Amino acid sequence: MKKSGLTAVVLSILVSPVYAADKEVNIYSYRQPFLIEPITEEFTKETGIKVNILYSKKGIAEKLSREGKYSPADVVLTSDFNRLLEITKKGLTQANQDVVLTETIPTQYRDDNRHWFALTTRARAMYVSRDRVSDQQSLTYEQLGSPDFKGRVCIRSGKHPYNISLIASMVAHHGEAETKAWLTKLKGNLARKPQGNDRGQVKAIQEGVCDISLGNSYYFGKMLNNEEQKPWAAAVNLVFPNQIDRGTHVNISGMAMAMHAPNRAEAEQLMAYLSSDKAQVLYAQMNMEYPVNPAVEPSEMVKSWGEFEADALPLTETAKHRQTAYRLLDEVKFDL
Amino acid sequence: MNNKKWLILAWATSFCLILPALFLLAQSFAPDTELFDHLWETVLPDYIVNTLQLVSLVLIFSALFAIPVAWLVAMCDFPGKRYFQWLLMLPLAMPAYVVAYVYTDLFDFAGPIQRVLRALFQWDVAVGQHWFFEIRNVPGAAVMLALVLYPYLYLIARTAFLEQGAHLLQVSRSLGQSPWQSFKRVAVPLCRPAIVVGLVFIGAEALGDFATVHYFAVNTLTTAVYDSWLGHGSLSAAAKISILMLIGVMAILAVERWQRGRQRYYHKYTGQTALFHLSGWQAKGASAYCALLVFAGFILPALILLSYTLKSMSFNTDSQLGVVLLQTAWLAILAAVITTALAIIFSFTNRISRQASAALPSKLSSMSYMMPSTVLAIAVLIPMTLFEITLNDLWVWLGFDAPGLFLSGTVFALVFAFVVRFQAVANGTIESSFLAVSPSLDMAAKSMGKSNQQLLFSIHIPLIRKSISTAVLLVFIECMKELPAALLLRPFNFDTLATYVYQYVSDEQLEQAAFAAILIVLAGLYPVIRLTQTGERTT
């Protein structure tokens, strides 16, 4: 009896690395699975850690908060900064002191308290009709409110996180009153009610509905890679606004470790991987975003769009005015 | 079981179902007047107006679509009627957001319709100067919703017309009334309870819809709910607005009940009436109208989905898709069976109990239908996680390992949410059928010494078996299409067909997921066709 017991123990020790390989890490993601799965699959290949992803466009912060200390979430991935800050402020994240992250992610793209980390940046650029708009290189966000552009502007819903971020940065730079005035003028310049997504506005430019729109930079690459959408991209130039003053507004996609992560070690490994050269290259190539890792360059296509000055205002500053942005949109009845 | 035990059972199950709504109500009492005031002073009035316009238009269009064709198919004979009977149900299988996507593509500025119109009329296309054919507005959204929702009303109205006391219509005909007059003066008023039930479903769907109205850039009260919660970060304000919407709907329902008064609508099952035979332009008109509805609500979107699939050639022979389909299907069946069983319990209890309050379990459990799906999902999470956390804490305190989120982290949460959400559908279907069973049958059974159980199983259930099938099938289809709650409540590595499709729809790339969307439609087709067949069986 004792011998077989001892054998059992020895065997199980020998066998345990196999069982140990059944590690997993759980992600709650605001980013669509088809965007991140290619990267997480590489991670699993390398480390043997299984990755489970739950995607939802809305409500993850609420879900985390309700689940409390028994939440299975290890890592949260977001597609914009405000969400990232929101979960941090709500106490849903914990610090990741991993030294690797300080090497791969520059200071301005990570939290001082080590809770949130950016993974990529994207510019809120302008898509401008090739033939119908002059002086493209000196365009500014403020100009969208000028009478020259009456009936020529297309935009998605003002309340979309990408636009909220931009409007918040306008409040940070110009103050509430001036931003409200700008929003009113911009609304008057719209060719149609805010509708659709960023790419839909470019489609509208190509159709001749309007001449200028706002959109994230990476969509340019996505359109060029899509047979049906190529003509849209062909009709426009990608312009980085405000190069003549403070620089173009940028946003980030990012990650944070969940407060009650059950698989802490695996979560650290995943987060280190996502900021490492390998994953950053994938982000750059596949999604046409700007990687935060200074050792990784943007893809060739993205580089061909030119370099630009980014607005140096820290995103944490911008985030303070998020509520104001919402309020102003309501006061101006922007979407209605 | 005596009456009291049935009552306890009904109340207990109803209570479980209304827990989410109760917690949401509690949440709404948390102070947040500032946000509410801000909304009221800015956009809330517009949202309310938009909502009223949208819902009224959806109801009007749905009635215009459904009632005439239900009558035609039930009471008249015209070319193609045999096929139209079930064809008219097909739009039920189409998710509303798919139809919305397809039609915006068609009617878009560069879409085929406008291009043709421009060529024909030589409209000016300079930027900023031409007239837009806007589809993305309230009437446009209303048409979209009506196109996929009218089958509910069609189904209920058709069943009601078929079950009508044949003698009443015979009398009407012998008094010289034409088909149109019989329709207007006898059939429609007789079927009032059924029509109201159908319109209430449709109104609730329209009220809680987010995906379609969002795509159509229409801002309703549901927009306000999402804004308050996700934008301004206040679940209590969102809860307040949801509760207000609920109260509004209940007020309208109360008015209708009061107006109906003490009228009762019994059906005598005396077989089918002779059909009105249509000819000439009447017959052609009937066929054309039916054909138009089927084409617009199903055939056109289906063809376009097919063309997307062929274009992108992404047949997604992902074996994963097969698993997703099966997962979604058995979830849906489970929810369908549970809701129908509960609906029978509620209606039966109401019937045998002498107390007026016995009607409440049913009504209360139907309330959650009016809540926007995402809010419902959060409302489900609140009591569920509270319960789990308490239990986990207790387990740990007792010295064992915490079992983790054994409810909200599993499929249980999904099934529960589906049941809470679609209980109203089952209730309405079963209830209107129970109402049509004459109380004299009950009295006869009682006088013969039958127990409650015997009454239910030997007499009522056989009589309402059409409704039972209808309820199960309806809830099944709804669960297959349901999206927002599924997104939030599903466990890891678990997709429903709808959440799978949504990854792509949310990026306006339906083309990639067109094949999966077709699967949703196909999965709904069989139940839809069965639904019409159950309507045909005479009692």
Interface residues (C-beta under 8 A of the other chain):
Chain A: N26 Q32 P33 F34 N52 I53 L54 Y55 S56 K57 K58 G59 E62 K63 R66 E67 G68 K69 Y70 S71 P72 E86 R132 K150 G151 R152 S157 K159 I164 A191 R192 K193 P194 Q195 G196 N197 R199 G200 K203 A204 Q206 E207 G208 V209 C210 D211 E228 Q323 Y326 R327 D330 E331 K333 D335 L336
Chain B: H38 L39 T42 V43 D46 F109 A110 V125 A126 V127 G128 Q129 F132 E134 R136 N137 F216 A217 N219 Y226 D227 W229 L230 G231 H232 G233 L235 T374 A377 I378 L381 I382 T385 E388 I389 N392 A402 G404 L405 S408 G409 L487 L488 R490 P491 F492 N493 T499 Y502 Q503 Y504 S506 D507 E508 E511
